[in-house]
Amino acid sequence: MRAVGSSISRVDARDKVTGAALYPGDIERPGTVWMKTLFAERVHARIRAIDTAAAEAAPGVLGVFTAADLPFNGFGLNVVDQPVLCGPGAPSAVPDADRVRWPGDRVALVVAETEAQAAAALPLIRIQWEDLPVVTGIEAARQPDAPLLHPSVGSNVLLEYHVRRGDLAAGFAQAAVIVEQTYHTGAQEHAYLQPEAGVGYIDALGRIVVEVAGQWAHKDRQQIAAALKLPEEQVVVRYPAIGGAFGGREDMSVQIVLALAVWRLHQRGIDRPIKIIWSRRESIIGHHKRHPMLARAKWGAAADGRLTAQQVDFSLDGGAYASTSTKVLGNALLAALGPYDCANQWVDGRAVYTNNVPGGAFRGFGGPQGHFIAEMQINKLAEALGMDPLELRLRNCWQEGSIQPTRSVLPAGVTIDPVLRRLRQEMAEGGDSGIAAHRPPFTVERSPFRTSLDASAPPRLRGVGLACCFKNVGFSLGFRDICHATVELYGDGEIQRAVVRHAAAEVGQGAHTVIAQVAAETLGLPVGRVELIVQDTAETGDSGSVSASRMTFMAGNAVKGAAEAALARWQDEERPAIAHFEYVPRRTTPYDHDTAESDPNITYGYCAQAAEVEVDPDTGHVHVLRVVSVNDVGAAINPQQVEGQIEGAVAQSVGWTTHENFVQQDGRVLTDQLSTYLIPTVVDVALVKPVILEYPDPQGPLGARGMAEMPFIPTAAAIVAAVHDATGVWFDEIPLTPERVWRGLQGRTD
């Protein structure tokens, strides 16, 4: 049996099922003490003074740490603009580090013998506050007189990009129909199973070790070392089992503060492991969210369906700090135009600072917001033209050799056309080609609405909608993307075991299983002979982040290269045979600020979906009955894992579209518990039919593309189109809460 293409069991499955796998919150070391975090709980304020004397004198307290204890008070993935701890007294790369800019800013740390003692000492810390003006609306933050969150920047606009291609006025003049609309999408909480937690200690070599959940161990190490002004070799980051991520663990949470507390206590002669576990509320208010978006779009099409002009203006709510906003903005800029050829394209996109929770990485990384604009527009154009929406897409979608809005040729392997055609085939089983004819074979004969006993209630309304997308694979816009792997071969006459060293974080997506499969396939070994040493900065080279749908693509190429090199040495009689390989993909280039001219991405994956919904007109409840998701994954290294990614992505996207109403008011999170922030349960999740296509990507390892984000992206627009099909009403704001839908069905917007 081939290793690649087989649905082998995950290499971590047994330990996770039996409970042998330790997550950060499970780790217990002798002599462990506890740390608690004092959150600002202020929306926008300056800290004039901090008095920690009473807390330091409290029972069991070993140390209280503030900004003054940091050698360098600042961090950030792309822009260093966030204090590790807000307050006066530390050299900082962040001007005005004595400010808090959202209630989740961290102000102080307490380390005590027990968790209860640390918690009891927190309210003893006295702070002198000076409240500052608050701005929470995207439009309000852009006004000339808006209070500035980062005065040194001189504006609340963090970054703005523009796409300029063709003649927009001429394009609209050629249009037979023009569709204009404003769209809103909401924030989304990652809601991963394991809240932020970790353990820090000094090891036998005198290094600071942090065992924590993250997505890029070497980047975590780099940011810890920078804040403490230590050589990176003095810091070790290890990831134990990780209870989900979805982009939510890209930013620092407890990594730097654990290292700081361990280091400062060590300087006082106290070498005790320190443990921290955030509560669910701390997790919800304390880490970034999917960016809310406000957009205005105007598209035109000729009578035959050909797109003649696309104009989009959108703003992302970046919240208090930059996080990954610059990169999310870059993705959304292209996604807002969809996978469509059009000679005349004009986009203005920006990320804006506000006093809300920071916007950052979340599955799809700007793709869901951007494609929501594009797919809503294309569906509305189809309605205006009286044309099948799938046929309209086929008349406009990218082909091999198409020119991107950035004026560069698309990377080879463009497959949105066959993906759409397969979706049509899936929908048309037993029917004709029109969308209306798709409904009978597509419909699921069950109703989730089991609570009403009123036989006279009006029938539930059913509808079908569709959408499609592309998703970049790998880092983009000129960021140097690299991935290291080492393969060691041991044995005498034959290879008895292969050791693969790789830093990839296993956040539940199956990366370690894929690594083992690629190594086994390349070496011609059973997967059982492959051993993994993973997610440990002391044992592995930098793999880059588990994000951007890049890890199968990048790790696959790196492990394949290292395995091939080790195998060549083995054949030359080296024992053991050890080889290291650094995979560097083709170069991308940054946007021109004014036109977006560039070669932005390494390659892409493609997806198309159809959704069927049922709407209760009395209550406004929308239930997603079924989703067919067609995905070109290049090569399915592990088909079962691919199916799982599709099902999980759709479930998470259904949540964003219909359930997850993240509410902030005047900068404060009102939905700060899972009892008020509702995520789908098993009875809310649609029946998903994953359809896997394998058109090999010329750059991918064994043809594979990254795919874990793709199935999330088109779901929202497909659901909204289905609701329109059922009710005749378009909803341009998500989530589709029952109240919002009910009001829309009454023709009300208040």
DODRENKE-137958 format. One record per residue (C-alpha): x, y, z; residue number from 1. Coordinates in steps of 0.25 Angstrom, whole numbers, plus 5000, padded with zeros to 4 digits. Each point is the difference from the previous one (the first is absolute). Last residue first. Layout:
! residues N
((X Y Z) NUM);
...
***
This chain:
! residues 750
((4862 5196 5048) 750);
((5002 4993 4987) 749);
((4985 4996 4997) 748);
((4995 4993 4988) 747);
((4993 4990 5009) 746);
((5009 4989 4994) 745);
((5012 5009 5004) 744);
((4995 5001 5014) 743);
((4999 4985 5001) 742);
((5013 4998 4994) 741);
((5007 5010 5010) 740);
((4993 4995 5012) 739);
((5003 4985 4996) 738);
((5015 5004 4999) 737);
((5005 4999 4986) 736);
((5015 5004 5004) 735);
((5001 5007 4991) 734);
((4996 5012 4992) 733);
((4996 5001 4986) 732);
((4987 4992 5001) 731);
((4993 4999 4987) 730);
((4985 4997 5000) 729);
((4992 4991 4991) 728);
((4998 4990 5011) 727);
((5005 4986 4996) 726);
((5009 5004 4989) 725);
((5005 5012 5009) 724);
((5003 4991 5011) 723);
((5008 4991 4990) 722);
((5008 5012 4995) 721);
((5003 5003 5015) 720);
((5004 4986 5002) 719);
((5009 5000 4988) 718);
((5006 5013 5004) 717);
((5004 4995 5014) 716);
((5006 4987 4995) 715);
((5009 5006 4990) 714);
((5013 5001 5009) 713);
((4999 4988 5010) 712);
((5003 4990 4990) 711);
((5013 5007 4996) 710);
((5007 5000 5013) 709);
((5005 4986 5001) 708);
((5004 4999 4986) 707);
((5015 5001 4997) 706);
((5003 4994 4987) 705);
((5006 4986 4997) 704);
((5007 4996 4987) 703);
((5010 4990 5006) 702);
((5005 5012 5008) 701);
((4994 5012 4993) 700);
((5006 5009 4990) 699);
((4993 4994 4987) 698);
((4987 4999 5008) 697);
((4993 4987 4997) 696);
((4986 5000 4996) 695);
((4994 4991 5011) 694);
((4985 5003 5002) 693);
((4994 4996 5014) 692);
((4985 5002 5002) 691);
((4996 5001 5015) 690);
((4985 4998 5002) 689);
((4996 5008 5012) 688);
((4987 4998 5008) 687);
((4999 5013 5008) 686);
((5004 5002 5014) 685);
((4989 5006 5009) 684);
((4996 4987 5007) 683);
((5015 4997 5004) 682);
((5001 5014 5006) 681);
((5003 5013 4993) 680);
((5007 5011 5008) 679);
((4993 5010 5009) 678);
((5007 5011 5006) 677);
((4991 5003 5013) 676);
((5002 4986 5007) 675);
((5013 4999 4993) 674);
((5004 5012 5009) 673);
((5005 5014 4996) 672);
((4988 5004 4991) 671);
((5000 5014 5005) 670);
((5014 5004 4996) 669);
((5003 5014 5004) 668);
((5005 5011 4990) 667);
((4987 5009 5001) 666);
((4992 4987 4997) 665);
((5006 4988 4995) 664);
((4991 4988 4995) 663);
((5005 4987 4994) 662);
((4988 4994 4993) 661);
((5004 4986 4996) 660);
((4988 4993 4996) 659);
((4996 5001 4985) 658);
((5012 5004 4991) 657);
((5012 4998 5010) 656);
((4994 4987 5005) 655);
((4998 4995 4986) 654);
((5014 5003 4997) 653);
((5005 4992 5012) 652);
((4992 4988 4995) 651);
((5005 5002 4986) 650);
((5014 5000 5004) 649);
((4998 4987 5009) 648);
((4994 4992 4989) 647);
((5010 5004 4990) 646);
((5012 4998 5009) 645);
((4994 4986 5004) 644);
((4999 4997 4985) 643);
((5014 5003 4998) 642);
((5004 4992 5012) 641);
((4993 4988 4994) 640);
((5007 5002 4987) 639);
((5014 5000 5006) 638);
((5010 5006 4990) 637);
((4989 5004 4991) 636);
((5006 5006 4988) 635);
((4998 5013 4993) 634);
((4989 5004 5011) 633);
((4990 5004 4990) 632);
((4987 5002 5009) 631);
((4985 4997 4997) 630);
((4992 5003 5013) 629);
((4985 4995 5000) 628);
((4993 5007 5011) 627);
((4987 4995 5007) 626);
((4989 5004 5009) 625);
((5005 5013 5005) 624);
((4989 5005 5010) 623);
((4996 5014 5000) 622);
((4991 5005 5011) 621);
((4992 5013 4997) 620);
((4989 4997 5010) 619);
((4988 4999 4992) 618);
((5006 4999 4986) 617);
((5007 4987 5004) 616);
((5011 4999 4990) 615);
((5006 4987 4994) 614);
((5013 5000 4993) 613);
((5008 4993 4989) 612);
((5014 5003 4997) 611);
((5008 4999 4988) 610);
((5015 5001 5000) 609);
((5012 5003 4991) 608);
((5015 4999 5004) 607);
((5014 5003 4994) 606);
((5014 5000 5005) 605);
((5011 5010 4996) 604);
((5015 5002 4998) 603);
((5012 5008 5004) 602);
((4992 5013 5002) 601);
((5001 5015 4997) 600);
((5007 5002 4987) 599);
((4999 5015 5001) 598);
((4992 5012 4995) 597);
((4991 5004 5011) 596);
((4998 5014 4993) 595);
((5003 5011 5011) 594);
((5008 4992 5010) 593);
((5007 4991 4990) 592);
((4997 4987 5007) 591);
((5012 4991 5005) 590);
((5007 4990 4991) 589);
((5000 4984 5001) 588);
((5012 4991 4998) 587);
((4999 4986 4997) 586);
((5000 4990 5011) 585);
((5012 4998 5010) 584);
((5001 4987 5006) 583);
((5012 4998 5009) 582);
((5005 4986 5001) 581);
((5008 4992 5010) 580);
((5006 4986 4998) 579);
((5004 4989 5009) 578);
((5004 4986 4996) 577);
((5004 4992 5012) 576);
((5008 4993 4994) 575);
((5005 5005 4987) 574);
((5001 4989 4989) 573);
((4998 5009 4988) 572);
((4986 4995 4999) 571);
((4997 5005 5014) 570);
((5006 5014 4995) 569);
((4990 5000 4988) 568);
((4989 4996 5010) 567);
((5003 5012 5009) 566);
((4999 5009 4988) 565);
((4987 4995 4996) 564);
((4995 5000 5014) 563);
((5004 5015 5002) 562);
((4994 5004 4987) 561);
((4987 4993 5003) 560);
((5000 5005 5014) 559);
((5001 5015 4995) 558);
((4990 4998 4989) 557);
((4990 4994 5009) 556);
((5003 5010 5011) 555);
((4997 5011 4990) 554);
((4988 4995 4993) 553);
((4994 4993 5012) 552);
((5003 5012 5009) 551);
((4995 5011 4991) 550);
((4986 5002 5001) 549);
((5003 5014 5005) 548);
((5003 4996 5014) 547);
((5008 4990 5008) 546);
((5012 5010 5000) 545);
((5014 4998 4995) 544);
((5007 4987 5001) 543);
((5013 5005 5007) 542);
((5010 4989 5003) 541);
((4998 4990 5010) 540);
((5004 4994 5014) 539);
((5002 5012 5009) 538);
((4988 5007 4993) 537);
((4991 4989 5003) 536);
((4987 4997 4992) 535);
((5005 4986 4995) 534);
((5008 4988 5001) 533);
((4993 4990 4992) 532);
((5003 4985 4998) 531);
((4997 4993 4986) 530);
((5001 4985 5000) 529);
((4985 4999 5002) 528);
((4997 5008 4988) 527);
((5005 4988 4992) 526);
((5013 5003 4992) 525);
((5002 5004 4985) 524);
((5009 5012 5004) 523);
((4991 5011 4993) 522);
((4987 4993 5004) 521);
((5004 4998 5014) 520);
((5005 5015 5001) 519);
((4987 5005 4994) 518);
((4992 4991 5009) 517);
((5007 5005 5013) 516);
((4999 5014 4996) 515);
((4985 4998 4997) 514);
((4998 4994 5014) 513);
((5007 5011 5007) 512);
((4991 5011 4993) 511);
((4987 4993 5004) 510);
((4992 5013 5002) 509);
((4998 4999 5015) 508);
((5010 5011 5003) 507);
((5013 4992 4997) 506);
((5010 5011 4999) 505);
((5011 4997 4989) 504);
((5014 5001 5006) 503);
((5006 4988 4992) 502);
((5010 4989 5003) 501);
((4997 4987 4993) 500);
((5006 4987 5005) 499);
((5000 4988 4991) 498);
((5001 4986 5005) 497);
((5005 4986 4996) 496);
((5005 5005 4987) 495);
((5006 4987 4994) 494);
((5014 4993 5000) 493);
((5004 5007 5014) 492);
((4990 5010 5005) 491);
((4997 5015 5003) 490);
((4996 5011 4991) 489);
((4999 5014 5005) 488);
((4992 5011 4993) 487);
((5000 5015 5003) 486);
((4990 5010 4995) 485);
((5000 5015 4999) 484);
((4989 5009 4994) 483);
((5002 5013 4993) 482);
((4991 5012 4996) 481);
((5006 5013 4998) 480);
((4989 5010 5000) 479);
((4999 5007 4987) 478);
((4985 5002 4999) 477);
((4996 4986 5005) 476);
((5002 4988 5010) 475);
((4995 4987 4995) 474);
((4988 4995 4992) 473);
((4990 5011 4996) 472);
((4986 4996 5000) 471);
((4990 5001 4988) 470);
((4985 5001 5002) 469);
((4986 4995 4996) 468);
((4985 5002 5003) 467);
((4987 4993 4999) 466);
((4986 5001 5005) 465);
((4988 4991 5002) 464);
((4986 5003 5007) 463);
((4990 4995 5010) 462);
((4989 5007 5007) 461);
((4994 4994 5012) 460);
((4985 4998 4999) 459);
((4990 5010 5007) 458);
((4996 4996 5014) 457);
((4986 4994 5000) 456);
((5005 4987 5006) 455);
((5005 5007 5012) 454);
((5008 4990 5008) 453);
((5013 5008 4998) 452);
((5013 4994 5006) 451);
((5005 4991 4989) 450);
((5006 5010 4991) 449);
((5011 4992 4994) 448);
((4993 4995 4988) 447);
((5004 4988 4992) 446);
((4999 4997 4985) 445);
((5013 5005 4995) 444);
((4999 5007 4987) 443);
((5010 4999 4989) 442);
((4992 4990 4991) 441);
((4988 5009 5000) 440);
((5007 5013 5001) 439);
((5009 5000 4988) 438);
((4989 5003 4990) 437);
((4999 5014 5005) 436);
((5015 5002 4997) 435);
((4999 4996 4986) 434);
((5007 4988 4994) 433);
((4989 4989 5001) 432);
((4999 4990 5010) 431);
((5004 4986 5005) 430);
((5013 5005 5005) 429);
((5000 5015 4997) 428);
((5007 5005 5013) 427);
((5012 4991 5000) 426);
((5002 5002 4985) 425);
((4999 5015 5002) 424);
((5010 4999 5011) 423);
((5009 4992 4991) 422);
((4999 5011 4989) 421);
((5004 5011 5011) 420);
((5012 4992 5004) 419);
((5004 4998 4985) 418);
((5000 5015 4998) 417);
((5006 5004 5013) 416);
((5012 4991 4996) 415);
((5012 5009 4997) 414);
((5013 4992 5002) 413);
((5011 5009 4995) 412);
((5001 5013 5008) 411);
((4991 5011 4995) 410);
((5007 5010 4991) 409);
((5003 5014 5006) 408);
((4992 5012 4998) 407);
((4997 5001 5015) 406);
((4985 4998 4996) 405);
((5005 4986 4996) 404);
((5002 4997 4985) 403);
((4995 4987 4995) 402);
((5010 4990 4995) 401);
((4992 4987 5004) 400);
((4986 5005 5002) 399);
((4993 5010 5010) 398);
((4985 5000 5001) 397);
((4991 5009 4991) 396);
((4991 4992 4992) 395);
((5001 4988 5010) 394);
((4995 5009 5011) 393);
((4988 5005 4992) 392);
((4997 4985 4997) 391);
((5000 4997 5015) 390);
((4991 5012 5003) 389);
((4989 4996 4989) 388);
((4997 5013 4993) 387);
((4988 5009 5002) 386);
((5009 5012 4998) 385);
((4997 5006 5013) 384);
((5000 4987 5007) 383);
((5013 4996 4995) 382);
((5006 5014 5003) 381);
((4995 4998 5015) 380);
((5007 4987 5000) 379);
((5013 5006 4995) 378);
((4999 5011 5010) 377);
((4997 4991 5012) 376);
((5012 4991 4995) 375);
((5010 5012 4999) 374);
((4996 5007 5014) 373);
((5000 4987 5007) 372);
((5013 4996 4993) 371);
((5007 5012 5007) 370);
((4995 4997 5014) 369);
((5002 4985 4999) 368);
((5014 5002 4994) 367);
((5005 5009 5010) 366);
((5008 4989 5007) 365);
((4992 4988 4996) 364);
((5001 4994 5014) 363);
((5002 5011 5010) 362);
((5012 5009 5001) 361);
((4998 5014 5007) 360);
((4991 5011 5004) 359);
((5003 5006 5013) 358);
((4988 5001 5010) 357);
((4994 5014 4998) 356);
((5006 5014 5003) 355);
((5002 5002 4985) 354);
((5011 5000 4990) 353);
((4996 4999 4986) 352);
((5004 4990 4989) 351);
((4999 5005 4986) 350);
((4994 4996 4986) 349);
((4998 5008 4987) 348);
((4997 4991 4988) 347);
((4998 5004 4986) 346);
((4999 4990 4988) 345);
((4998 5001 4985) 344);
((5004 4989 4992) 343);
((4993 4989 5007) 342);
((5003 4985 5002) 341);
((4994 4994 5012) 340);
((5006 4992 5012) 339);
((4993 5010 5010) 338);
((5002 5015 5000) 337);
((4999 5002 5015) 336);
((5010 4988 5001) 335);
((5011 5009 4994) 334);
((5000 5011 5011) 333);
((4996 4990 5011) 332);
((5013 4993 4999) 331);
((5008 5013 5002) 330);
((4991 5005 5011) 329);
((5002 4987 5007) 328);
((5015 5002 4999) 327);
((5000 5014 5005) 326);
((4990 4996 5011) 325);
((5009 4989 5006) 324);
((5001 5006 5014) 323);
((4999 5015 4997) 322);
((4995 5004 5014) 321);
((4987 5006 5006) 320);
((4990 4995 4990) 319);
((5003 4997 4986) 318);
((4986 5003 4995) 317);
((5001 4997 4985) 316);
((4996 5010 4990) 315);
((4994 4998 4986) 314);
((4998 5008 4987) 313);
((4997 4991 4988) 312);
((4999 5003 4985) 311);
((4999 4989 4990) 310);
((4997 5003 4985) 309);
((4996 4993 4987) 308);
((4997 4986 5005) 307);
((4995 4992 4988) 306);
((4986 4995 5003) 305);
((4995 5000 4985) 304);
((4992 5013 5003) 303);
((5013 5007 5005) 302);
((5004 5000 5015) 301);
((5002 5011 5010) 300);
((5005 5000 5015) 299);
((4999 5010 5011) 298);
((5004 4996 5014) 297);
((5000 5007 5013) 296);
((5007 4993 5012) 295);
((5000 5000 5015) 294);
((5008 4988 5007) 293);
((5001 4994 5013) 292);
((5014 4994 5002) 291);
((5001 4985 5005) 290);
((5003 5001 5015) 289);
((5013 5003 5008) 288);
((5003 4995 5014) 287);
((4997 5005 5014) 286);
((4984 5002 5001) 285);
((4997 4986 4996) 284);
((5011 4993 5007) 283);
((4999 5008 5013) 282);
((4985 4996 4999) 281);
((5003 4985 4998) 280);
((5010 5001 5012) 279);
((5015 5001 4997) 278);
((5009 4989 5005) 277);
((5014 5004 5006) 276);
((5011 4991 5005) 275);
((5014 5004 5006) 274);
((5011 4990 5002) 273);
((5008 5004 5012) 272);
((5014 5005 5000) 271);
((5001 5012 5010) 270);
((5013 5006 5002) 269);
((4996 5014 4998) 268);
((5005 5000 4985) 267);
((4992 4987 4999) 266);
((4988 5007 5004) 265);
((5002 5010 4989) 264);
((5003 4990 4989) 263);
((4987 4991 5004) 262);
((4991 5013 5000) 261);
((5005 5005 4987) 260);
((5000 4986 4993) 259);
((4985 4999 5004) 258);
((4997 5014 4996) 257);
((5006 4998 4986) 256);
((4992 4987 4997) 255);
((4987 5003 5007) 254);
((4992 5006 4988) 253);
((5009 5003 4988) 252);
((4993 5001 4987) 251);
((4999 4988 4990) 250);
((4992 4992 5010) 249);
((4986 5004 4994) 248);
((5004 4996 4986) 247);
((4990 4988 5000) 246);
((5007 4995 5013) 245);
((4995 4987 5006) 244);
((5003 4993 5013) 243);
((5015 4999 4998) 242);
((5008 4988 5005) 241);
((5014 5004 5006) 240);
((5006 5012 4993) 239);
((5015 5003 5004) 238);
((5006 5013 5000) 237);
((5015 5001 5004) 236);
((5006 5013 5004) 235);
((5015 5003 5003) 234);
((5004 4996 4985) 233);
((4991 5013 4996) 232);
((5011 5008 5007) 231);
((4993 5009 5010) 230);
((4994 5014 5000) 229);
((4988 4995 5008) 228);
((4990 5006 4991) 227);
((5009 4995 4988) 226);
((5002 4986 5005) 225);
((4985 4998 5002) 224);
((4997 5006 4986) 223);
((5010 4991 4993) 222);
((4996 4987 5008) 221);
((4985 5003 4996) 220);
((5005 5001 4986) 219);
((5007 4987 5001) 218);
((4988 4993 5006) 217);
((4990 5004 4989) 216);
((4986 4996 5003) 215);
((4999 5000 5015) 214);
((4996 4992 5012) 213);
((5010 5001 5012) 212);
((5012 4994 5006) 211);
((5010 5012 5003) 210);
((5014 4996 5003) 209);
((5010 5011 5005) 208);
((5014 4994 4998) 207);
((5010 4997 5012) 206);
((5005 4987 4994) 205);
((4992 4992 5010) 204);
((4987 5007 4997) 203);
((4994 5013 5005) 202);
((4985 4999 5000) 201);
((4987 5005 4993) 200);
((4987 4993 4999) 199);
((4988 5003 4991) 198);
((4986 5004 4998) 197);
((4990 5007 4990) 196);
((4987 4993 4999) 195);
((4999 4986 4995) 194);
((4987 4997 4992) 193);
((5002 5011 4990) 192);
((4989 5010 5000) 191);
((5007 5008 4988) 190);
((4991 5012 5003) 189);
((4994 5007 4987) 188);
((4998 5014 4997) 187);
((4989 5004 4991) 186);
((4997 5003 4985) 185);
((4994 5012 4994) 184);
((4996 5002 4985) 183);
((4996 5013 4992) 182);
((4994 4998 4987) 181);
((5001 5004 4985) 180);
((4996 4991 4988) 179);
((5001 5005 4986) 178);
((4993 4994 4988) 177);
((5003 5002 4985) 176);
((5014 5004 5002) 175);
((5009 5007 4990) 174);
((4999 5013 5006) 173);
((5004 4994 5013) 172);
((5013 4995 4994) 171);
((5003 5013 4993) 170);
((4999 5007 5014) 169);
((5009 4989 5006) 168);
((5011 5001 4990) 167);
((5011 4989 5002) 166);
((5006 4996 5013) 165);
((5002 5007 5013) 164);
((5000 4992 5013) 163);
((5003 5009 5012) 162);
((5006 4996 5014) 161);
((4998 5007 5013) 160);
((5008 4998 5013) 159);
((4998 5003 5015) 158);
((4989 5011 4998) 157);
((4998 5005 5014) 156);
((5010 5012 4996) 155);
((5012 5007 5005) 154);
((5008 4987 5002) 153);
((5006 5006 5013) 152);
((4986 5003 5005) 151);
((4997 4985 5001) 150);
((4985 4999 5004) 149);
((4997 5014 4994) 148);
((4987 5007 5004) 147);
((4992 5003 4988) 146);
((5000 5014 4994) 145);
((5004 4997 4986) 144);
((4990 4988 4999) 143);
((5005 4986 4998) 142);
((4997 4995 5014) 141);
((4986 5004 4998) 140);
((4998 4992 4987) 139);
((5006 4987 5007) 138);
((4992 5003 5013) 137);
((5006 4998 5014) 136);
((5007 5013 5004) 135);
((5002 5003 5014) 134);
((5006 5013 5006) 133);
((5010 4998 5012) 132);
((4998 4996 5014) 131);
((5012 5004 5009) 130);
((5002 4988 5010) 129);
((5008 4999 5013) 128);
((5001 4985 5003) 127);
((5000 4992 5013) 126);
((5004 4985 5000) 125);
((4992 4994 5011) 124);
((4990 4995 4990) 123);
((5010 4990 4995) 122);
((5004 4994 5013) 121);
((4988 4991 5002) 120);
((5002 4994 4986) 119);
((5015 4996 5003) 118);
((4996 4994 5014) 117);
((4989 4992 4993) 116);
((5009 4995 4989) 115);
((5010 4995 5011) 114);
((5014 5003 5004) 113);
((5000 5014 4994) 112);
((5004 5007 4987) 111);
((4992 5013 4997) 110);
((5001 5007 4986) 109);
((4997 5014 4996) 108);
((4993 5009 4990) 107);
((4995 4991 4988) 106);
((4991 5006 4989) 105);
((4987 4993 4999) 104);
((4992 5012 5004) 103);
((5004 5008 4987) 102);
((5011 5011 4997) 101);
((5008 5000 5013) 100);
((5010 5011 5000) 99);
((5013 5000 5008) 98);
((5007 4995 4987) 97);
((4998 5013 4994) 96);
((5010 4998 4989) 95);
((5002 4985 4998) 94);
((5015 4996 4998) 93);
((5001 5001 5015) 92);
((5010 5002 5011) 91);
((4992 4997 5013) 90);
((4994 5009 5011) 89);
((4986 5003 4997) 88);
((4988 4991 4998) 87);
((4994 4990 4990) 86);
((5006 4986 5001) 85);
((5006 4993 4987) 84);
((4997 5013 4993) 83);
((4994 4999 4986) 82);
((5005 5008 4988) 81);
((5011 4992 4994) 80);
((4994 4998 4986) 79);
((5001 4987 4993) 78);
((4998 4990 5011) 77);
((5000 5009 5011) 76);
((5008 5003 5013) 75);
((5004 5011 5010) 74);
((5006 5003 5013) 73);
((5015 4998 5000) 72);
((5007 4997 5013) 71);
((4987 4997 5006) 70);
((4999 5001 5015) 69);
((4995 5014 5000) 68);
((4988 4995 4992) 67);
((4995 4993 5012) 66);
((5003 4988 5008) 65);
((4995 4995 5014) 64);
((5008 4989 5007) 63);
((5000 4989 5009) 62);
((4986 5002 5006) 61);
((4996 4989 5010) 60);
((4992 5010 5009) 59);
((5000 5014 4995) 58);
((5012 5009 5002) 57);
((5003 5002 4985) 56);
((4985 5003 4998) 55);
((5000 5011 5010) 54);
((5013 5006 4994) 53);
((4996 5000 4986) 52);
((4997 5014 4998) 51);
((4999 5004 4985) 50);
((5000 5015 4995) 49);
((4995 5009 4989) 48);
((4994 4989 4992) 47);
((4993 5006 4987) 46);
((4987 4996 4996) 45);
((4991 4994 4989) 44);
((4991 4988 5002) 43);
((5003 4997 5014) 42);
((4999 4985 5005) 41);
((5015 5001 5001) 40);
((5003 4985 5002) 39);
((5007 4996 5012) 38);
((5006 4986 4997) 37);
((5002 4989 5009) 36);
((5012 4991 5003) 35);
((5001 4987 5007) 34);
((5011 4992 5007) 33);
((5005 4986 4996) 32);
((5010 4993 5010) 31);
((5000 4987 4992) 30);
((4995 5002 4986) 29);
((4986 4998 4995) 28);
((4995 5001 4986) 27);
((4985 4999 4997) 26);
((4998 5014 4997) 25);
((5010 5000 4989) 24);
((4993 4988 4994) 23);
((5006 4986 5003) 22);
((4997 4988 4991) 21);
((4997 4987 5008) 20);
((4986 5003 5001) 19);
((4996 4987 4993) 18);
((4994 5007 4987) 17);
((5011 5010 4999) 16);
((5011 4990 5002) 15);
((4994 4991 4990) 14);
((4997 5010 4989) 13);
((5014 5007 5000) 12);
((5005 4992 4987) 11);
((4987 5002 4993) 10);
((4994 4988 4995) 9);
((5003 4997 4986) 8);
((4991 5005 4989) 7);
((5009 4996 4988) 6);
((5004 5010 4989) 5);
((5014 5000 5004) 4);
((5006 4988 5008) 3);
((4997 4991 4988) 2);
((4995 4986 5004) 1);
***
